[in-house]
Amino acid sequence: MLTADQVMASQKASLETLFGLTNKAFEGVEKLVELNVQASKAALSETANHSQAVMSVKDAQELLALQAGLMQPLAEKTAAYSRHLYDIASGTTAEFTKAFEGHTAEFQSKFVNLVDSAAKNAPAGSETAVAVMKGAVAAATNAFESVQKAVKQATDLAEANLNAVSNTAVSAAKTTRKR
């Protein structure tokens, strides 16, 4: 059985984790706001510069060259913004995942100890029920580990796809600019 001290320690650890994750979530939001403010300032400045450049254009050919010259930097900035956005999201998610995995491992360990303790104190003839319970715990643990691996693979795939899309966009913009 759990003692009052164990229950209090568990509650304290849960509150510390909750506040820690809340702080991580706010840090992620702060980073996102900072990224958007920086991107907005840069866009405003570039728009002003571009407007000035458009006002000084003397003919259509110069205007077309000016417009074409904007495509590559725009694609590069969009790719960089997407990369920063992904980094913020994946960093915040990683913190949540780490905390969740830690608590899950601790819970699994306590549950296995509880099952073992119950098995030792179980009445004669209940060996089958204990074996079924241990099998269920092992199956649940394996399923959880499989889900963790699948999430990791999906995250790696999403990152690879983001990199590929970013590189393709930048390459396409460079090709367009050369033309």
C-alpha positions as CSV (number, residue, x, y, z in Angstrom):
1,M,0.0,0.0,0.0
2,L,1.1,3.6,-0.5
3,T,1.9,5.7,2.5
4,A,0.8,9.3,2.9
5,D,4.4,10.4,2.3
6,Q,4.6,8.5,-1.0
7,V,1.3,10.0,-2.1
8,M,2.5,13.5,-1.2
9,A,5.8,12.9,-3.0
10,S,4.0,11.7,-6.1
11,Q,1.7,14.8,-6.1
12,K,4.6,17.1,-5.6
13,A,6.5,15.5,-8.5
14,S,3.4,15.8,-10.7
15,L,3.0,19.5,-9.9
16,E,6.7,20.1,-10.6
17,T,6.3,18.4,-13.9
18,L,3.1,20.3,-14.7
19,F,4.8,23.7,-14.0
20,G,7.9,22.7,-15.9
21,L,5.9,21.7,-18.9
22,T,3.9,24.9,-18.7
23,N,7.1,26.9,-18.6
24,K,8.4,25.0,-21.7
25,A,5.1,25.7,-23.5
26,F,5.4,29.4,-22.7
27,E,9.0,29.4,-23.9
28,G,7.9,27.9,-27.2
29,V,5.2,30.6,-27.6
30,E,7.7,33.3,-26.8
31,K,10.1,31.9,-29.4
32,L,7.3,31.8,-32.0
33,V,6.2,35.4,-31.2
34,E,9.8,36.5,-31.5
35,L,10.2,34.8,-34.8
36,N,7.0,36.4,-36.2
37,V,8.1,39.8,-35.0
38,Q,11.5,39.5,-36.6
39,A,9.9,38.2,-39.8
40,S,7.3,41.0,-39.8
41,K,10.0,43.7,-39.3
42,A,12.1,42.2,-42.1
43,A,9.1,42.0,-44.4
44,L,8.2,45.6,-43.7
45,S,11.8,46.8,-44.3
46,E,12.1,44.8,-47.5
47,T,8.7,46.0,-48.8
48,A,9.8,49.6,-48.2
49,N,13.1,49.0,-50.1
50,H,11.3,47.2,-52.9
51,S,8.8,50.0,-53.2
52,Q,11.7,52.5,-53.5
53,A,13.3,50.3,-56.2
54,V,10.1,50.0,-58.1
55,M,9.7,53.8,-58.1
56,S,13.1,54.2,-59.7
57,V,12.5,51.8,-62.5
58,K,13.0,53.3,-65.9
59,D,11.6,50.6,-68.3
60,A,9.7,47.3,-68.3
61,Q,12.8,45.2,-68.7
62,E,14.3,46.7,-65.6
63,L,11.0,46.0,-63.7
64,L,11.0,42.4,-64.8
65,A,14.7,42.0,-63.7
66,L,13.8,43.6,-60.3
67,Q,10.8,41.2,-59.8
68,A,12.9,38.2,-60.8
69,G,15.6,39.2,-58.4
70,L,13.1,39.0,-55.6
71,M,12.1,35.4,-56.1
72,Q,15.3,33.7,-54.8
73,P,15.6,35.7,-51.6
74,L,11.9,35.2,-51.0
75,A,12.1,31.5,-51.4
76,E,15.2,31.4,-49.1
77,K,13.5,33.5,-46.4
78,T,10.4,31.3,-46.6
79,A,12.5,28.2,-46.2
80,A,14.4,29.7,-43.3
81,Y,11.2,30.8,-41.6
82,S,9.7,27.3,-42.1
83,R,12.9,25.8,-40.6
84,H,12.8,28.0,-37.6
85,L,9.1,27.3,-37.1
86,Y,9.8,23.6,-37.3
87,D,12.7,23.8,-34.9
88,I,10.6,25.7,-32.3
89,A,7.8,23.2,-32.6
90,S,10.0,20.1,-32.5
91,G,12.0,21.5,-29.6
92,T,8.9,22.1,-27.5
93,T,7.5,18.7,-28.5
94,A,10.7,17.0,-27.5
95,E,10.5,18.5,-24.0
96,F,7.0,17.2,-23.6
97,T,7.9,13.8,-25.0
98,K,10.9,13.5,-22.7
99,A,8.8,14.3,-19.7
100,F,6.0,12.0,-20.8
101,E,8.5,9.1,-21.4
102,G,10.1,9.6,-18.0
103,H,6.7,9.5,-16.2
104,T,5.6,6.5,-18.3
105,A,8.8,4.6,-17.4
106,E,8.3,5.4,-13.7
107,F,4.7,4.4,-13.8
108,Q,5.5,1.2,-15.6
109,S,8.2,0.4,-13.1
110,K,5.8,1.0,-10.2
111,F,3.1,-1.0,-11.8
112,V,5.4,-4.0,-12.4
113,N,6.5,-3.8,-8.8
114,L,2.9,-3.7,-7.7
115,V,2.1,-6.8,-9.9
116,D,5.1,-8.6,-8.5
117,S,4.1,-7.8,-5.0
118,A,0.5,-8.9,-5.7
119,A,1.9,-12.1,-7.2
120,K,3.9,-12.9,-4.1
121,N,0.9,-12.3,-1.8
122,A,-1.6,-14.0,-4.1
123,P,-3.5,-17.0,-2.8
124,A,-2.7,-20.4,-4.0
125,G,-4.3,-21.3,-7.4
126,S,-4.1,-17.7,-8.8
127,E,-0.9,-18.3,-10.7
128,T,-2.8,-18.2,-14.0
129,A,-4.3,-14.9,-13.3
130,V,-0.9,-13.5,-12.2
131,A,0.6,-14.8,-15.5
132,V,-2.1,-13.2,-17.5
133,M,-1.6,-9.9,-15.7
134,K,2.2,-10.0,-16.3
135,G,1.6,-10.9,-20.0
136,A,-0.8,-7.9,-20.3
137,V,1.9,-5.6,-18.7
138,A,4.6,-6.9,-21.1
139,A,2.2,-6.5,-24.1
140,A,1.4,-2.9,-23.0
141,T,5.1,-2.1,-22.6
142,N,5.9,-3.5,-26.1
143,A,3.0,-1.6,-27.6
144,F,4.2,1.7,-26.0
145,E,7.7,1.2,-27.2
146,S,6.4,0.5,-30.8
147,V,4.4,3.7,-30.7
148,Q,7.5,5.6,-29.5
149,K,9.5,4.2,-32.4
150,A,6.8,5.0,-34.9
151,V,6.5,8.6,-33.7
152,K,10.3,8.9,-33.9
153,Q,10.3,7.6,-37.5
154,A,7.4,10.0,-38.4
155,T,9.3,12.9,-36.9
156,D,12.5,12.0,-38.8
157,L,10.4,11.7,-42.1
158,A,8.7,15.0,-41.5
159,E,12.1,16.7,-41.0
160,A,13.5,15.1,-44.1
161,N,10.5,16.2,-46.1
162,L,10.8,19.8,-44.8
163,N,14.4,19.9,-45.8
164,A,13.6,18.5,-49.3
165,V,10.8,21.0,-49.8
166,S,13.0,23.9,-48.6
167,N,15.9,22.9,-50.9
168,T,13.5,22.4,-53.9
169,A,12.0,25.9,-53.3
170,V,15.3,27.6,-53.1
171,S,16.6,25.7,-56.2
172,A,13.5,26.6,-58.2
173,A,13.9,30.3,-57.2
174,K,17.6,30.2,-58.2
175,T,16.6,28.7,-61.6
176,T,13.9,31.3,-62.1
177,R,16.3,34.1,-61.3
178,K,18.9,32.8,-63.8
179,R,16.3,32.9,-66.6
